[in-house]
Amino acid sequence: MSEKLHVIGGGLAGTEAAWQAANMGVSVVLHEMRPVRGTEAHLGEGLAELVCSNSFRSDDHESNAVGVLHQEMRLANSLIMRCGGEHKVPAGSALAVDRVGFSDAVTKALEDHPKIEIIREEVTAFPPADWGKTIIATGPLTAPAMAEEISKETGQDALAFFDAIAPIIHFDSIDFDTVWFQSRYDKIGPGGNGKDYINCPMDEAQYNAFIDALLGAEKTEFKEWEGTPYFDGCLPIEVMAERGRETLRHGPMKPMGLTNTHKPDEKAYAVVQLRQDNALGTLFNMVGFQTKLKYGEQAGIFKTIPGLENAEFARLGGLHRNTYLNSPKILDESLRLNHRPDIRFAGQITGCEGYVESGAIGLMTGRFAAAEILGREFSVPPMTTAFGALMHHITGGHVSYNDERGKRSFQPMNINFGLFPPLPEGAIQKPEGVKRFRGKEKSIAKKRLMAIRALNDCQSWLDSQA
């Protein structure tokens, strides 16, 4: 039996799993199919390539669940968070990265690690028993051959949903006589200054004309994917528009917290935001503008947005198929396959959603598998941590209805405080001297207490595994 750990997939989950296991002293073989075989969404051949947004979302570890997950990963010596911090770009209170620099840094770190061997090949068969411990982290873009193998081996049909990517615009083609720099509510984030987004204002007539154009535009159709549900956290803009004319104005195009510096006395009816996409500041992506519009339609419609009349697109939006498992039925609490405990799954294929979540699941599976190879005892993190809350959702924390009254299947989930256990009764106390303590104020206090608890419990868990 091999004492090496095999990891299939060089995305965020696979690279983090390999890094964690290798740092525990285990020899790792990382299998990545690119460039031997490409995908519908990847452009290069670097490891941990970001194909959708370049944002890891909020970095606030005091009152935001995503920020708490960031911090827990930092406590666990995460390669993803280290490289993200080294290649961050301004994005308000979020952590966004230069995607090329980030991928290059992750690739180099793994190539330079003496315990990691990288093999560029497509694995088309299910891992044989003589491979020993193996982590399958093939992600939401699992190649058809491997997807078929997984389906055969597990006896469960893989589930799929659409995921869309947003357009990217050249900075110097934007009209700054119309747009302005500002973060919502001037909030400052890592590497930022409170003016990290480009804002394109629309009045009511312009907004309604834009919605009409979206609704009437020709969309890309994928007949073999029909009947597949969208993930609500990454809906194409035209799908949001179909759900109601005001949906976009209360979603990615909401104008709240923004003041037009060109016309400070006029309130915009809607605002399109652009976020820096690379360290040079030459590319900006359209925030929340994932789309399945045909290429010929996109440029014409997006150029009706004030300030983008002469926009030049480095990349138009697109659509790709994401695949994930019915994990609660086939995986145990540490993400081992029920009937093949030598096999673990990691990343988005398990039913977590988001870059950071994918990396976090990879981090944990790498540690679990390495501990088994080294003959050490290990435990899953407590549910009070972001690690544990996410793991619990994947392995059984969802709600499932299987009768005629409301059939509901396991769905992907971003980390959020709703996945954490409630605080003990009476834990939230009104601060001394505060008269009003309900609604928003109480919610903020609750989140801060949950964040403190999570980070304390995470550190204790990490210490117990050392």
Backbone torsions as a table, in degrees:
resi	resn	phi	psi	omega
1	MET	NA	131.1	-177.9
2	SER	-67.8	141.8	174.6
3	GLU	-94.6	2.4	177.2
4	LYS	-84.9	155.2	172.7
5	LEU	-103.3	126.1	175.6
6	HIS	-97.6	133.4	176.8
7	VAL	-123.7	123.3	-179.5
8	ILE	-103.5	112.6	179.8
9	GLY	117.0	124.0	-177.8
10	GLY	-107.0	33.6	173.7
11	GLY	-83.5	-160.4	-177.4
12	LEU	-64.6	-39.2	-179.0
13	ALA	-70.2	-46.5	-177.9
14	GLY	-65.2	-41.8	-179.6
15	THR	-67.6	-39.9	179.1
16	GLU	-67.7	-39.0	177.9
17	ALA	-62.2	-45.0	179.7
18	ALA	-62.4	-43.3	-179.5
19	TRP	-61.5	-47.2	-178.2
20	GLN	-64.4	-44.9	-178.8
21	ALA	-66.0	-42.0	-179.4
22	ALA	-64.5	-37.2	178.9
23	ASN	-71.4	-15.4	173.9
24	MET	-88.8	-1.1	175.9
25	GLY	100.6	9.0	-178.6
26	VAL	-95.6	137.9	174.7
27	SER	-75.0	133.1	-174.5
28	VAL	-123.5	137.7	170.5
29	VAL	-111.9	115.7	-179.1
30	LEU	-102.4	119.2	-179.0
31	HIS	-101.3	121.4	177.7
32	GLU	-128.9	126.9	-173.3
33	MET	-78.1	-25.5	178.1
34	ARG	-78.4	140.3	7.0
35	PRO	-91.3	6.8	179.5
36	VAL	-58.9	-41.4	175.4
37	ARG	-135.8	131.3	179.9
38	GLY	-91.0	-176.6	176.3
39	THR	-129.1	175.4	179.1
40	GLU	-68.7	-19.4	-170.4
41	ALA	-119.6	-28.8	-177.3
42	HIS	-72.6	144.4	179.8
43	LEU	-106.3	-34.2	-176.1
44	GLY	-114.3	-160.7	179.6
45	GLU	-123.8	8.3	179.2
46	GLY	-72.4	154.7	176.6
47	LEU	-73.6	154.9	177.5
48	ALA	54.3	40.7	177.7
49	GLU	-72.8	133.5	178.4
50	LEU	-91.2	121.6	-172.7
51	VAL	-106.4	-15.5	-179.3
52	CYS	-107.4	-113.2	176.1
53	SER	-76.0	162.1	173.5
54	ASN	-101.2	15.0	-176.4
55	SER	-102.6	136.3	171.0
56	PHE	-92.9	10.5	177.0
57	ARG	69.5	-158.9	-169.0
58	SER	-60.7	138.8	176.0
59	ASP	-106.9	14.0	-179.6
60	ASP	-81.0	103.7	-177.6
61	HIS	-90.0	6.4	179.0
62	GLU	-96.5	-26.3	-176.7
63	SER	-148.3	13.9	179.5
64	ASN	-129.8	131.9	-175.3
65	ALA	-64.5	-35.2	178.1
66	VAL	-66.1	-43.2	177.5
67	GLY	-62.3	-35.6	176.0
68	VAL	-63.5	-42.6	177.8
69	LEU	-62.8	-40.4	174.2
70	HIS	-53.0	-49.9	-173.9
71	GLN	-68.1	-37.7	177.1
72	GLU	-62.9	-39.5	178.3
73	MET	-65.4	-38.0	176.8
74	ARG	-63.0	-40.2	178.2
75	LEU	-60.8	-29.4	-177.8
76	ALA	-95.1	17.4	177.1
77	ASN	59.4	49.7	-179.3
78	SER	-71.1	130.4	174.4
79	LEU	-68.4	-39.9	-179.1
80	ILE	-60.3	-45.8	-178.7
81	MET	-71.9	-34.0	177.5
82	ARG	-63.6	-48.9	-179.2
83	CYS	-69.1	-32.9	176.0
84	GLY	-62.9	-42.3	179.1
85	GLY	-66.9	-34.4	-179.7
86	GLU	-72.6	-22.2	-174.9
87	HIS	-126.0	34.0	-179.4
88	LYS	-75.0	151.6	174.6
89	VAL	-126.4	158.0	-177.3
90	PRO	-59.0	133.4	179.3
91	ALA	-158.5	42.9	-179.7
92	GLY	62.5	-131.0	-178.7
93	SER	-87.0	3.3	-179.9
94	ALA	-92.7	166.6	171.4
95	LEU	-107.6	103.9	175.9
96	ALA	-112.1	154.0	-173.4
97	VAL	-129.7	155.3	167.6
98	ASP	-71.1	110.1	-168.6
99	ARG	-64.7	-34.4	179.4
100	VAL	-71.2	-48.0	179.1
101	GLY	-61.3	-39.1	178.7
102	PHE	-62.3	-50.5	-179.2
103	SER	-61.9	-42.0	179.1
104	ASP	-61.1	-39.9	-178.3
105	ALA	-67.7	-43.0	178.2
106	VAL	-63.7	-44.5	-179.4
107	THR	-59.8	-46.8	-178.0
108	LYS	-64.4	-41.5	-179.1
109	ALA	-60.1	-40.8	-179.7
110	LEU	-76.2	-38.1	177.6
111	GLU	-63.4	-32.8	-177.4
112	ASP	-84.7	-10.8	-175.7
113	HIS	-76.7	125.3	-176.3
114	PRO	-66.0	-17.8	-177.9
115	LYS	-97.0	1.5	-175.3
116	ILE	-117.6	128.5	173.0
117	GLU	-112.7	127.4	-179.8
118	ILE	-105.7	124.0	178.8
119	ILE	-115.8	122.8	179.2
120	ARG	-90.3	99.2	-179.0
121	GLU	-161.3	154.8	174.1
122	GLU	-92.0	123.4	175.3
123	VAL	-88.5	114.2	-174.4
124	THR	-105.8	-10.4	179.7
125	ALA	-115.0	154.6	178.1
126	PHE	-64.7	141.1	-174.8
127	PRO	-54.9	130.0	178.0
128	PRO	-72.4	160.1	-177.0
129	ALA	-62.5	-31.2	-176.4
130	ASP	-75.6	-2.3	171.4
131	TRP	-73.6	-20.3	-176.0
132	GLY	76.2	-145.3	-177.8
133	LYS	-64.7	130.6	-177.5
134	THR	-139.2	140.5	174.9
135	ILE	-115.6	123.9	176.2
136	ILE	-97.9	111.6	-178.0
137	ALA	-128.1	51.5	-174.5
138	THR	-78.1	-8.9	169.2
139	GLY	76.8	-172.8	-177.7
140	PRO	-73.1	-10.3	179.8
141	LEU	-110.2	35.3	179.0
142	THR	-51.8	129.9	-179.2
143	ALA	-63.9	149.0	-176.0
144	PRO	-53.3	-41.0	-177.8
145	ALA	-62.2	-45.7	179.7
146	MET	-70.0	-37.4	178.0
147	ALA	-60.3	-40.4	178.7
148	GLU	-66.7	-40.1	178.5
149	GLU	-63.3	-43.4	179.3
150	ILE	-62.4	-43.3	179.6
151	SER	-62.0	-42.1	177.9
152	LYS	-64.0	-43.5	-174.9
153	GLU	-70.4	-39.0	-174.6
154	THR	-87.1	-22.2	-177.4
155	GLY	75.7	6.2	178.7
156	GLN	-115.4	138.7	174.7
157	ASP	-69.7	134.0	174.9
158	ALA	-69.4	142.6	177.6
159	LEU	-98.4	152.6	-178.0
160	ALA	-139.2	153.8	172.7
161	PHE	-144.0	159.2	177.3
162	PHE	-77.3	145.4	173.1
163	ASP	-137.3	134.4	-174.0
164	ALA	-119.4	152.3	-179.2
165	ILE	-114.6	148.3	-173.2
166	ALA	-91.5	154.3	177.7
167	PRO	-69.7	157.1	176.4
168	ILE	-123.4	134.9	-172.8
169	ILE	-117.6	143.4	174.0
170	HIS	-71.7	128.0	-175.9
171	PHE	-55.5	-43.6	-173.4
172	ASP	-75.3	2.2	176.4
173	SER	-102.5	7.0	-178.0
174	ILE	-94.8	138.9	-177.7
175	ASP	-87.9	105.3	-177.4
176	PHE	-85.4	4.4	168.7
177	ASP	-79.1	-13.7	-178.8
178	THR	-112.0	-39.4	-175.3
179	VAL	-97.2	170.0	178.6
180	TRP	-149.0	159.9	176.2
181	PHE	-89.6	130.4	173.2
182	GLN	-173.6	137.5	168.3
183	SER	-86.2	150.1	-179.8
184	ARG	-58.9	126.9	-176.8
185	TYR	60.2	20.4	178.7
186	ASP	58.9	28.7	-176.0
187	LYS	-73.6	132.2	-177.6
188	ILE	-96.6	132.6	178.4
189	GLY	-120.9	-173.5	-177.7
190	PRO	-61.5	124.7	178.5
191	GLY	76.9	3.3	-175.2
192	GLY	-109.6	-179.7	-178.8
193	ASN	-135.4	14.0	-178.6
194	GLY	87.9	-2.4	178.5
195	LYS	-133.4	59.4	-168.7
196	ASP	-102.7	-7.4	179.5
197	TYR	-114.1	143.9	170.0
198	ILE	-89.1	129.2	-174.4
199	ASN	-114.0	126.5	-179.2
200	CYS	-111.1	111.5	-173.3
201	PRO	-85.0	148.9	173.7
202	MET	-129.9	140.0	169.3
203	ASP	-87.9	179.6	-173.3
204	GLU	-63.1	-40.8	-179.3
205	ALA	-66.0	-42.3	179.3
206	GLN	-64.7	-40.2	179.5
207	TYR	-63.5	-46.2	-178.6
208	ASN	-65.3	-37.2	176.6
209	ALA	-65.2	-37.4	178.5
210	PHE	-65.1	-44.1	178.3
211	ILE	-62.4	-42.7	178.5
212	ASP	-59.5	-41.1	-180.0
213	ALA	-65.6	-40.6	178.3
214	LEU	-63.0	-44.2	-176.9
215	LEU	-68.3	-30.3	-177.3
216	GLY	-93.3	-5.1	-174.7
217	ALA	-77.4	156.7	178.5
218	GLU	-81.1	131.7	-177.1
219	LYS	-108.4	156.8	174.1
220	THR	-74.5	135.2	179.2
221	GLU	-117.5	138.7	176.8
222	PHE	-125.9	92.3	-172.1
223	LYS	-60.9	-32.9	-178.6
224	GLU	-70.7	-10.9	179.5
225	TRP	-105.5	4.7	-175.7
226	GLU	-58.0	144.5	-178.7
227	GLY	87.4	-2.6	-179.6
228	THR	-86.9	129.0	-176.4
229	PRO	-76.8	148.9	171.1
230	TYR	-76.9	154.1	170.6
231	PHE	-88.5	124.2	-172.7
232	ASP	-61.5	-22.7	-179.7
233	GLY	-79.0	-5.6	-177.1
234	CYS	-144.5	46.5	-177.7
235	LEU	-72.5	138.5	170.7
236	PRO	-60.6	147.1	-175.8
237	ILE	-62.0	-34.7	-178.7
238	GLU	-70.5	-28.7	175.5
239	VAL	-70.0	-40.4	175.6
240	MET	-62.2	-40.5	179.7
241	ALA	-63.2	-35.7	178.7
242	GLU	-66.9	-21.7	-179.1
243	ARG	-83.9	-1.4	178.9
244	GLY	146.9	141.8	-175.3
245	ARG	-62.0	-27.9	-176.1
246	GLU	-93.4	-2.2	-174.8
247	THR	-59.1	-47.4	-178.7
248	LEU	-65.8	-35.3	-178.6
249	ARG	-69.7	-18.7	176.0
250	HIS	-107.2	8.8	178.3
251	GLY	-120.5	-120.1	-176.1
252	PRO	-66.8	-15.8	-179.0
253	MET	-106.5	20.9	-178.0
254	LYS	-67.7	138.1	-176.0
255	PRO	-92.2	-2.9	-173.8
256	MET	-64.4	144.5	175.9
257	GLY	78.2	13.4	-177.2
258	LEU	-128.9	138.4	178.4
259	THR	-126.5	121.3	-179.8
260	ASN	-68.3	113.1	-177.5
261	THR	-68.2	-21.4	177.9
262	HIS	-79.7	-31.5	-179.5
263	LYS	-138.5	71.1	-172.9
264	PRO	-62.2	-20.2	-179.0
265	ASP	-89.2	-6.6	-179.2
266	GLU	-106.6	130.1	177.2
267	LYS	-90.5	127.8	176.9
268	ALA	-69.2	145.4	177.4
269	TYR	-79.2	-31.9	177.2
270	ALA	-154.3	157.2	-178.9
271	VAL	-138.7	131.1	171.8
272	VAL	-96.3	128.3	-179.8
273	GLN	-106.7	142.9	174.5
274	LEU	-116.7	138.9	-178.5
275	ARG	-120.8	140.7	179.9
276	GLN	-56.0	135.3	-174.9
277	ASP	-112.1	-17.4	178.1
278	ASN	-140.0	163.4	-174.2
279	ALA	-63.7	-31.1	-179.2
280	LEU	-71.2	-18.7	-178.1
281	GLY	76.0	20.0	-179.3
282	THR	-91.6	-14.9	-178.9
283	LEU	-126.2	138.5	176.9
284	PHE	-131.8	136.8	178.6
285	ASN	-101.0	153.7	-178.1
286	MET	-83.9	109.4	-171.8
287	VAL	-65.3	124.1	177.0
288	GLY	74.8	12.4	-175.5
289	PHE	-102.1	39.0	170.4
290	GLN	-59.0	142.4	-173.8
291	THR	-153.5	152.9	170.9
292	LYS	-116.4	17.9	173.6
293	LEU	-61.7	146.6	175.9
294	LYS	-66.6	149.6	-175.7
295	TYR	-53.9	-41.7	-178.7
296	GLY	-62.0	-27.9	179.4
297	GLU	-82.4	-35.1	-170.2
298	GLN	-59.2	-54.6	-174.6
299	ALA	-59.2	-43.0	-178.6
300	GLY	-63.3	-43.3	-178.6
301	ILE	-71.3	-44.1	-176.7
302	PHE	-69.3	-24.0	178.1
303	LYS	-78.2	-3.8	171.7
304	THR	-83.1	-9.1	178.4
305	ILE	-73.5	127.7	179.8
306	PRO	-53.6	129.6	-178.7
307	GLY	95.0	-15.2	-178.7
308	LEU	-113.2	17.6	-177.3
309	GLU	-58.9	-30.8	-179.5
310	ASN	-114.2	22.6	-176.1
311	ALA	-60.9	139.7	172.7
312	GLU	-111.3	129.2	-173.1
313	PHE	-98.9	123.3	173.9
314	ALA	-75.4	-28.5	177.2
315	ARG	-156.5	133.9	173.9
316	LEU	-88.0	167.4	-178.6
317	GLY	-71.7	162.5	-179.0
318	GLY	-155.0	-178.8	-175.7
319	LEU	-137.3	138.2	175.0
320	HIS	-141.5	164.0	-173.5
321	ARG	-94.0	128.7	176.7
322	ASN	-107.0	138.9	-179.0
323	THR	-120.9	137.2	175.5
324	TYR	-146.5	159.6	-174.6
325	LEU	-88.5	161.1	168.8
326	ASN	-84.8	69.6	-168.3
327	SER	-56.7	-40.7	-178.3
328	PRO	-58.8	-24.8	-178.1
329	LYS	-88.3	-25.6	-170.9
330	ILE	-119.0	-8.5	-178.5
331	LEU	-117.2	148.2	176.1
332	ASP	-87.8	-172.8	-172.5
333	GLU	-67.0	-18.1	176.4
334	SER	-109.5	23.1	173.6
335	LEU	69.3	22.9	172.1
336	ARG	-83.0	144.7	174.6
337	LEU	-67.4	130.9	-171.9
338	ASN	-53.3	-45.7	-175.7
339	HIS	-96.8	-2.1	175.9
340	ARG	-137.6	77.1	-174.5
341	PRO	-65.6	-6.1	173.9
342	ASP	-78.4	-10.8	-177.8
343	ILE	-108.7	128.9	171.2
344	ARG	-117.9	155.9	172.0
345	PHE	-114.8	149.9	-179.1
346	ALA	-145.4	155.1	174.0
347	GLY	85.4	-160.1	-171.6
348	GLN	-64.7	-22.1	178.1
349	ILE	-65.0	-18.1	179.2
350	THR	-82.7	-14.9	-178.9
351	GLY	106.4	16.4	166.1
352	CYS	-91.2	161.0	-177.8
353	GLU	-131.0	130.7	178.1
354	GLY	115.0	150.9	-179.9
355	TYR	-58.8	-51.1	-175.1
356	VAL	-64.9	-43.4	179.3
357	GLU	-60.6	-41.9	179.5
358	SER	-61.2	-46.4	178.3
359	GLY	-62.9	-37.4	-179.7
360	ALA	-64.8	-42.2	178.1
361	ILE	-66.4	-37.9	174.5
362	GLY	-61.4	-42.0	178.7
363	LEU	-56.9	-46.9	-176.8
364	MET	-70.3	-42.4	179.9
365	THR	-65.0	-35.8	176.5
366	GLY	-61.6	-42.1	178.7
367	ARG	-68.6	-42.3	-179.5
368	PHE	-62.5	-48.0	-177.3
369	ALA	-64.7	-41.2	179.0
370	ALA	-63.8	-40.9	178.8
371	ALA	-60.5	-41.7	178.8
372	GLU	-64.0	-43.1	179.4
373	ILE	-63.1	-37.6	-178.0
374	LEU	-84.0	-2.3	179.4
375	GLY	73.9	24.8	-179.8
376	ARG	-97.4	151.8	173.0
377	GLU	-76.0	147.5	176.6
378	PHE	-145.0	160.6	177.3
379	SER	-137.4	155.4	175.3
380	VAL	-77.3	151.2	-178.9
381	PRO	-66.2	150.5	-179.6
382	PRO	-65.0	151.6	-178.5
383	MET	-62.4	-18.0	179.6
384	THR	-72.9	-12.5	176.9
385	THR	-93.5	160.8	175.1
386	ALA	-64.2	-40.1	175.8
387	PHE	-54.5	-52.3	-174.8
388	GLY	-69.0	-37.5	179.7
389	ALA	-63.7	-42.3	179.3
390	LEU	-66.9	-44.4	178.0
391	MET	-59.5	-42.5	-177.6
392	HIS	-64.7	-39.5	177.2
393	HIS	-59.7	-45.0	-176.5
394	ILE	-66.4	-38.2	-172.8
395	THR	-97.9	5.3	176.1
396	GLY	154.5	7.2	-176.5
397	GLY	-86.5	-2.7	-178.8
398	HIS	-81.3	170.0	174.0
399	VAL	-106.5	131.6	-177.9
400	SER	-128.8	128.9	176.1
401	TYR	-114.1	130.6	-175.8
402	ASN	-126.5	25.7	178.9
403	ASP	-118.6	-178.2	-174.9
404	GLU	-67.5	-20.4	-175.9
405	ARG	-74.5	-19.5	-178.5
406	GLY	171.7	81.1	-179.8
407	LYS	-71.5	127.7	-179.1
408	ARG	-140.4	127.6	-177.5
409	SER	-101.0	167.6	176.6
410	PHE	-59.2	133.1	-177.3
411	GLN	-126.2	149.6	176.9
412	PRO	-61.1	154.7	-176.4
413	MET	-147.6	135.6	168.1
414	ASN	-78.2	159.4	174.6
415	ILE	-67.5	137.7	176.4
416	ASN	-158.9	160.1	-175.9
417	PHE	-65.3	-16.5	176.5
418	GLY	-67.1	-16.0	177.8
419	LEU	-87.7	-11.5	-178.1
420	PHE	-86.1	150.1	173.7
421	PRO	-64.8	149.4	179.1
422	PRO	-62.0	157.0	173.8
423	LEU	-71.0	155.3	176.4
424	PRO	-59.0	149.4	179.2
425	GLU	-58.9	131.9	179.8
426	GLY	87.4	0.1	-177.8
427	ALA	-68.5	-31.6	-178.5
428	ILE	-90.6	108.4	-177.8
429	GLN	-109.6	141.1	177.3
430	LYS	-66.9	126.4	179.6
431	PRO	-60.9	146.9	-179.6
432	GLU	-62.7	133.0	178.1
433	GLY	87.9	-4.6	179.9
434	VAL	-94.0	124.4	-178.5
435	LYS	-83.3	-50.1	-176.9
436	ARG	-96.6	118.7	-179.1
437	PHE	-142.4	79.2	176.7
438	ARG	-158.6	174.7	177.5
439	GLY	59.4	-123.9	-174.7
440	LYS	-61.2	-43.9	-177.7
441	GLU	-62.1	-42.5	-179.9
442	LYS	-68.6	-37.2	178.9
443	SER	-63.6	-42.0	178.6
444	ILE	-63.9	-43.5	178.8
445	ALA	-61.2	-41.1	179.4
446	LYS	-62.0	-46.2	-178.6
447	LYS	-63.5	-38.4	179.9
448	ARG	-66.3	-39.6	177.7
449	LEU	-66.4	-39.7	178.6
450	MET	-66.3	-35.5	178.4
451	ALA	-67.2	-44.0	178.3
452	ILE	-61.3	-46.8	179.1
453	ARG	-59.3	-44.2	-177.4
454	ALA	-61.3	-47.0	-176.7
455	LEU	-70.2	-37.1	175.8
456	ASN	-63.9	-44.7	-178.8
457	ASP	-69.8	-32.6	177.1
458	CYS	-65.4	-44.4	179.0
459	GLN	-62.2	-40.8	177.9
460	SER	-63.3	-40.9	177.9
461	TRP	-63.9	-44.5	178.7
462	LEU	-61.8	-41.4	178.5
463	ASP	-62.7	-37.2	-178.3
464	SER	-71.5	-21.9	-178.5
465	GLN	-92.4	-10.7	-174.3
466	ALA	-64.2	NA	NA
